[in-house]
């Protein structure tokens, strides 16, 4: 070799200190090859990285090296070692068994006839094939530069691919959020996991004009040092205190209508229509690289669109729920009963459903469907509703029709709250022993929503003043509930009520008549 001189013992210059490294594996059974390779490449620096040398003197040692080092950038492999084709078998093992397609594999041989170049390149997944006699110092450096840059580009592409997969997976998890509050929390959770940020973050929803005029922000969710205790009665707490340094970045993003990236923070600016803007503030301990910045932009831009759609959906749902309470309140007012009854039965049903172990979706649904339980009373004459004494037989038959009327009004809807409200209306006067109305159902043939409302309605009504009675004491109510266990009420629900009696009383006390 014109530029390479093999000697028995060559002192390799010390590797550049304090630099990150590319790992280069030398696989050869000749000590001189290791020494000279280290000497020639010891001062090579590529993209600010030095070369870290790993030596293996057999294919078996090389396998151990690959198992111990998952980030070998380049391997210079001799063909003939412990066997005539040890190097070729090693290459097949790396590519097929290890499924390593990133490491650049360069075959070096001192016996070209032992493994013909065309046959080897055709049948083995290698990146170059060189005879040791043609590998001058210059050519060795050339193939090293070329191979490592190729490895670098493969890692870059693979990181982008893996990052995009994570973005897609994270976005799909966020999309499962049912409310804005859970949405904001899911966004931050996925963000921290996606980019492995040891950081604090805030997800903010606002209107541009309001913020610029009032300098107030609605914080949807926060992590780390930016977490402030949330007001217990609302999901979005506009009273949270945004630190002044954070506020300055947010204002700058809004005024300049763009995202801001610094060495310590990222502020994403995401307008979703002519007025609404979402802001994503992230603090990070180390500067984001180009890949992280681009992936963060993709992730956050998709989240902004999802946020807009979820906001519209939640506004509609909130309006529907509010109208349901208004309707329930109106029915109770017509019956000369307090609207607090509507609030109480909603919360009592919610608590009962939670104690029964139902999922959050059902618990929310029964809470908002409960106020519709007496919807059918809209068809009952006021003379019957307001009668101070006991109803006669004919009046009682008319009164009982309210269950069917309420059901008929709601049954045509395919919305979960209305459908559940229909069941509650129809079945909340059924009794466990089959003596109720309008169907005379018994036991578990009565839908669970009807059974929950049956005990809820009686528990709350007995403690309230009506035109035909005075309020009962809690001891009297408890005694009656116990007497009706297995008769009027589902025994399991009676047990839940008694085991948590004070919790149910607390709901009544919070919303007195």
Secondary structure, DSSP 8 states (H G I E B T S, - for coil): --S----S--------TT--EEEEEEE-S-HHHHHHHHHHHTT-EETTEEEEEEEESSHHHHHHHHHH-TTEEEEEEES-SSSTTHHHHHHHIIIIIS---SSEEEEEES-GGGS-HHHHHHHS--SEEEEGGG--HHHHHHHHHHHHHHHHHHHHHHHHHHHHHHHHHHHHHHHT--SHHHHHHHHHHHHHHHHT--S-EEEEEEEHHHHHHH---EEEEEEGGG-----TT-SSBTT----HHHHHHHHHHHHHTS-EE-SSEEEEEEE-SSSEEEEEEEE-SS---HHHHHHHHHHHHHHHHHHHHHHHHHHHHHHHHHHHHHHHHHHHHHTT--THHHHHHHHHHHHHHHHTT--HHHHHHHHHHGGGTTGGGGGS-HHHHT-SS---HHHHHHHHHHHHHHHHHHTT--SHHHHHHHHHHHHTT--TTS--SSS---GGGS-HHHHHHHHHHHHHHHTS-BTTB----HHHHHHHHHHTBTTTB-HHHHHHHHHTHHHHHHHHHHT--
